[in-house]
């Protein structure tokens, strides 16, 4: 089989891969999202990307689209934070729960507890 003057299967595959990758790169460019220690614990690269997009929409005056995206962000944050609180249930007592609440509200507490659940 001879396509575009290519008779080697590996060479044809390499050409296909290069063309497909370059087209995808044009449509979906790779973006870098940096998560720092100053970001809240629930911040993920997906949430940060959604927040940037929401802010961009707000600046352009697309309020309805931004509000819709804001609901997705809220849902993602709730999902992340609810996973954090699953270990601080009734078995560990209210101290473990309030330690988690304080951690998320940036209140620092010193704990002398030696029991871990």
C-alpha distance (Angstrom), angle and dihedral (degrees) to the residues before:
residue distance angle dihedral
X1 . . .
X2 3.77 . .
X3 3.82 119.5 .
X4 3.81 120.8 171.8
X5 3.77 88.4 -13.8
X6 3.82 91.5 -58.7
X7 3.77 116.6 128.1
X8 3.83 99.1 163.1
X9 3.82 113.7 90.0
X10 3.83 93.7 -147.9
X11 3.80 91.9 50.5
X12 3.83 90.5 49.5
X13 3.82 90.4 49.9
X14 3.81 91.4 49.0
X15 3.81 90.6 51.5
X16 3.82 91.7 48.5
X17 3.81 92.0 47.8
X18 3.80 92.2 48.4
X19 3.83 92.7 49.7
X20 3.81 93.6 45.6
X21 3.81 93.4 46.3
X22 3.81 93.8 48.0
X23 3.81 91.6 50.3
X24 3.79 92.1 48.5
X25 3.80 90.1 48.3
X26 3.82 89.8 54.8
X27 3.81 92.6 51.0
X28 3.82 99.3 35.5
X29 3.80 109.4 25.9
X30 3.78 117.4 -165.4
X31 3.78 112.0 -104.1
X32 3.76 127.9 -165.4
X33 3.79 119.9 -138.0
X34 3.79 117.2 -169.5
X35 3.78 120.5 -152.1
X36 3.80 113.0 -162.5
X37 3.79 133.7 -171.1
X38 3.82 88.4 -104.7
X39 3.81 91.3 63.6
X40 3.80 116.8 94.4
X41 3.79 116.6 -97.1
X42 3.80 92.6 -108.9
X43 3.80 92.4 57.4
X44 3.79 113.2 114.7
X45 3.78 128.6 173.1
X46 3.81 89.3 -105.6
X47 3.81 93.2 52.7
X48 3.79 92.5 45.1
X49 3.80 90.8 50.2
X50 3.81 91.1 49.4
X51 3.81 90.8 49.6
X52 3.81 91.3 51.6
X53 3.78 90.4 50.2
X54 3.82 90.8 47.8
X55 3.80 91.0 51.1
X56 3.80 90.8 48.7
X57 3.82 90.4 51.9
X58 3.82 91.5 48.6
X59 3.80 92.0 51.6
X60 3.82 89.6 51.3
X61 3.80 91.8 50.3
X62 3.81 97.3 -110.7
X63 3.80 92.7 135.5
X64 3.82 98.0 160.7
X65 3.80 93.2 51.9
X66 3.80 90.0 45.8
X67 3.81 91.5 51.3
X68 3.79 90.1 50.7
X69 3.79 90.2 51.0
X70 3.81 89.3 46.5
X71 3.80 89.2 58.7
X72 3.81 89.9 53.5
X73 3.81 89.8 50.1
X74 3.81 91.2 49.9
X75 3.80 91.1 49.7
X76 3.83 91.6 49.3
X77 3.82 92.2 48.5
X78 3.82 91.4 48.7
X79 3.78 90.0 51.2
X80 3.83 92.9 51.2
X81 3.81 95.0 45.0
X82 3.80 93.8 45.0
X83 3.80 88.6 57.5
X84 3.80 88.2 54.5
X85 3.79 92.8 55.8
X86 3.81 96.9 47.6
X87 3.81 92.1 88.8
X88 3.80 93.1 49.3
X89 3.77 98.8 68.2
X90 3.76 134.6 128.5
X91 3.83 92.6 -66.4
X92 3.79 93.4 65.6
X93 3.79 96.5 40.3
X94 3.76 132.3 -123.0
X95 3.81 93.9 -67.0
X96 3.81 91.7 69.3
X97 3.80 90.0 47.6
X98 3.81 93.5 50.5
X99 3.79 90.8 45.9
X100 3.80 87.8 58.3
X101 3.82 91.9 46.2
X102 3.80 90.7 50.6
X103 3.78 90.7 47.8
X104 3.81 90.8 55.9
X105 3.77 95.2 43.5
X106 3.82 91.2 51.1
X107 3.78 93.5 -115.1
X108 3.74 108.0 141.0
X109 3.77 117.3 -144.0
X110 3.74 130.8 -177.4
X111 3.76 112.0 -133.1
X112 3.77 124.7 -162.4
X113 3.76 93.5 -177.5
X114 3.80 115.2 134.7
X115 3.79 95.6 -173.2
X116 3.79 117.4 90.3
X117 3.79 124.6 -172.6
